[in-house]
Amino acid sequence: MNFEFNEEQLAVRDAARDFAQKELLPGVIDRDTHQTFPAEQIRKMGELGFMGMMVDPRYNGGGMDTISYVLAMEEISKIDASCSVAMSVNNSLVCWGLEKYGNEEQKQKYLTRLATGELLGAFCLSEPEAGSDATSQQTTAEDLGDHYLLNGTKNWITNGGNADIYIVIAQTYPEKGHKGINALIVEKGAAGFTIGKKEDKMGIRGSDTHSLMFNDVKIPKENRIGEDGFGFSFAMKTLDGGRIGIAAQALGLASGAFELALAYSKERKAFGKQIAQHQAIQFKLADMATSIETARLICLKAADLKDRGKNYSTESAMAKLYTSEIAQKVCSEAVQIHGGYGYVKEYHVERLMRDAKITQIYEGTSEIQKIVISRSLTK
Ligand SMILES: Cc1cc2nc3c(=O)[nH]c(=O)nc-3n(C[C@H](O)[C@H](O)[C@H](O)COP(=O)(O)OP(=O)(O)OC[C@H]3O[C@@H](n4cnc5c(N)ncnc54)[C@H](O)[C@@H]3O)c2cc1C
């Protein structure tokens, strides 16, 4: 076991930290208030190589490991989780899925441009009646010979309004259940594809979350990812890696809130001394730091397993479950340490607390992570 980061990993972390401080911090409160999608910031993240970090350089990616990805996600999420969710979806769900399971033509056509951030991707699994139970897909992809006819509605889709490429999960053979599902690449602008309303959310308000409607959309057969009927497995395998990204996002929200609370506790005075000198505050800081360190280790362990080609499904679920739960507690304590100032936007921690809630919900709720973990224990 080696608990040291290598030079490349440290350089990636420092570059992400620097970028987040210089480019994301100014304007983050305004983007949250007005629900402004961070298009310009994401474009710059693409230029710096943050949108296709783990993709092979043959396809214009950064060729980095998952540990570097966790470090970068943590730094970006400390400042702006709306940017980091776009980064996470593009890296873990879209680029990774295409690189692992797409064919060479799909990689040349789409991955080479997604990896640079020239194109933005979205991953479309959830539906009005299929959230945690993703097997009950109502969206259909009827096989009509040389193409599929796509019909149905997806909802809660991250990057929904701003993406260029959508990976859409749909049922082709209802009689086969989840083994009859396919994953299709859909381009923005396809006839019959419309983007529905943008959700007005509690947190990650800069991220654009939309419902999507497909009405007799013709998708060429060559846009299917993997074998006929592989779509549900594709989605589950892709989400295994996605959960490492969301765990790292939760880690960043927690560590960002902690850093703000620690600094504030050394500035603010009450009863004639810094509040950091009151033991009640010290114990909060000790608990926060301990849970963040524990969370960081489990995120890195899941990332390391993935990098070494081992099975990481259980560990990624554990990382997401644990880190999203502690992010809730740490962000709430950070607000508490700020007192009344924590309750207003200027001090950032209230936003981090609102943003943290989503990490317990998307890419599988905490309850679903427990199902994944307990299944692997009891099988
Ligand atoms: C901001 C945002 C962005 C999102 N981005 C995307 C995206 O890009 N792509 C995408 O496909 N989806 C996305 N989602 C959807 C998200 O993944 C789902 O909301 C989530 O999986 C939960 O599904 P649901 O909302 O239908 O809740 P439900 O499945 O209806 O669950 C409701 C409650 O019941 C619990 N529950 C359900 N089944 C069980 C069970 N068997 N045992 C115990 N408890 C259970 C859940 O844990 C939850 O607490 C996003 C959602 C949000 C809010």
The ligand as an SDF file (V2000), in Angstrom:
LIG
                    3D

 53 58  0  0  0  0  0  0  0  0999 V2000
  -30.6000   17.0310  -10.1140 C   0  0  0  0  0  0  0  0  0  0  0  0
  -30.7660   15.6560  -10.6500 C   0  0  0  0  0  0  0  0  0  0  0  0
  -29.9580   15.2310  -11.7080 C   0  0  0  0  0  0  0  0  0  0  0  0
  -30.1190   13.9540  -12.2400 C   0  0  0  0  0  0  0  0  0  0  0  0
  -29.3820   13.5790  -13.3340 N   0  0  0  0  0  0  0  0  0  0  0  0
  -29.6910   12.4150  -13.9740 C   0  0  0  0  0  0  0  0  0  0  0  0
  -29.0830   12.0900  -15.2380 C   0  0  0  0  0  0  0  0  0  0  0  0
  -28.2400   12.8140  -15.7610 O   0  0  0  0  0  0  0  0  0  0  0  0
  -29.4740   10.9500  -15.8540 N   0  0  0  0  0  0  0  0  0  0  0  0
  -30.4020   10.1050  -15.3210 C   0  0  0  0  0  0  0  0  0  0  0  0
  -30.7070    9.0990  -15.9420 O   0  0  0  0  0  0  0  0  0  0  0  0
  -30.9930   10.3870  -14.1190 N   0  0  0  0  0  0  0  0  0  0  0  0
  -30.6620   11.5210  -13.4500 C   0  0  0  0  0  0  0  0  0  0  0  0
  -31.2750   11.8290  -12.2530 N   0  0  0  0  0  0  0  0  0  0  0  0
  -32.2790   10.9200  -11.7070 C   0  0  0  0  0  0  0  0  0  0  0  0
  -31.8500   10.2260  -10.4390 C   0  0  0  0  0  0  0  0  0  0  0  0
  -30.8680    9.2650  -10.7240 O   0  0  0  0  0  0  0  0  0  0  0  0
  -33.1030    9.6350   -9.7660 C   0  0  0  0  0  0  0  0  0  0  0  0
  -33.8420   10.7400   -9.2530 O   0  0  0  0  0  0  0  0  0  0  0  0
  -32.7880    8.6530   -8.6790 C   0  0  0  0  0  0  0  0  0  0  0  0
  -32.2130    7.4820   -9.2120 O   0  0  0  0  0  0  0  0  0  0  0  0
  -34.0090    8.2750   -7.8420 C   0  0  0  0  0  0  0  0  0  0  0  0
  -35.0830    7.9440   -8.6480 O   0  0  0  0  0  0  0  0  0  0  0  0
  -36.5300    8.6280   -8.3800 P   0  0  0  0  0  0  0  0  0  0  0  0
  -36.3080   10.0900   -8.3080 O   0  0  0  0  0  0  0  0  0  0  0  0
  -37.4830    8.1030   -9.3650 O   0  0  0  0  0  0  0  0  0  0  0  0
  -36.9070    8.1370   -6.9290 O   0  0  0  0  0  0  0  0  0  0  0  0
  -37.6760    6.7620   -6.5560 P   0  0  0  0  0  0  0  0  0  0  0  0
  -37.0400    5.6330   -7.2640 O   0  0  0  0  0  0  0  0  0  0  0  0
  -39.1240    6.9720   -6.7580 O   0  0  0  0  0  0  0  0  0  0  0  0
  -37.3600    6.6470   -5.0120 O   0  0  0  0  0  0  0  0  0  0  0  0
  -38.0830    7.3670   -4.0090 C   0  0  0  0  0  0  0  0  0  0  0  0
  -37.5590    6.9280   -2.6410 C   0  0  0  0  0  0  0  0  0  0  0  0
  -37.7970    5.5200   -2.4760 O   0  0  0  0  0  0  0  0  0  0  0  0
  -36.5830    4.8570   -2.1810 C   0  0  0  0  0  0  0  0  0  0  0  0
  -36.5970    3.5230   -2.7630 N   0  0  0  0  0  0  0  0  0  0  0  0
  -36.9290    3.1720   -4.0370 C   0  0  0  0  0  0  0  0  0  0  0  0
  -36.8070    1.8400   -4.1930 N   0  0  0  0  0  0  0  0  0  0  0  0
  -36.3890    1.3350   -3.0090 C   0  0  0  0  0  0  0  0  0  0  0  0
  -36.0640    0.0310   -2.5340 C   0  0  0  0  0  0  0  0  0  0  0  0
  -36.1270   -1.0500   -3.3360 N   0  0  0  0  0  0  0  0  0  0  0  0
  -35.6810   -0.1250   -1.2500 N   0  0  0  0  0  0  0  0  0  0  0  0
  -35.5660    0.9690   -0.4290 C   0  0  0  0  0  0  0  0  0  0  0  0
  -35.8640    2.2330   -0.8120 N   0  0  0  0  0  0  0  0  0  0  0  0
  -36.2500    2.4140   -2.0880 C   0  0  0  0  0  0  0  0  0  0  0  0
  -35.4920    5.7330   -2.7940 C   0  0  0  0  0  0  0  0  0  0  0  0
  -34.2290    5.5010   -2.2040 O   0  0  0  0  0  0  0  0  0  0  0  0
  -36.0470    7.1130   -2.4980 C   0  0  0  0  0  0  0  0  0  0  0  0
  -35.7340    7.4750   -1.1720 O   0  0  0  0  0  0  0  0  0  0  0  0
  -31.0810   13.0750  -11.6720 C   0  0  0  0  0  0  0  0  0  0  0  0
  -31.8700   13.5090  -10.5980 C   0  0  0  0  0  0  0  0  0  0  0  0
  -31.7360   14.7750  -10.0990 C   0  0  0  0  0  0  0  0  0  0  0  0
  -32.6500   15.2240   -8.9790 C   0  0  0  0  0  0  0  0  0  0  0  0
  1  2  1  0
  2  3  1  0
  2 52  2  0
  3  4  2  0
  4  5  1  0
  4 50  1  0
  5  6  2  0
  6  7  1  0
  6 13  1  0
  7  8  2  0
  7  9  1  0
  9 10  1  0
 10 11  2  0
 10 12  1  0
 12 13  2  0
 13 14  1  0
 14 15  1  0
 14 50  1  0
 15 16  1  0
 16 17  1  0
 16 18  1  0
 18 19  1  0
 18 20  1  0
 20 21  1  0
 20 22  1  0
 22 23  1  0
 23 24  1  0
 24 25  2  0
 24 26  1  0
 24 27  1  0
 27 28  1  0
 28 29  2  0
 28 30  1  0
 28 31  1  0
 31 32  1  0
 32 33  1  0
 33 34  1  0
 33 48  1  0
 34 35  1  0
 35 36  1  0
 35 46  1  0
 36 37  1  0
 36 45  1  0
 37 38  2  0
 38 39  1  0
 39 40  1  0
 39 45  2  0
 40 41  1  0
 40 42  2  0
 42 43  1  0
 43 44  2  0
 44 45  1  0
 46 47  1  0
 46 48  1  0
 48 49  1  0
 50 51  2  0
 51 52  1  0
 52 53  1  0
M  END
$$$$
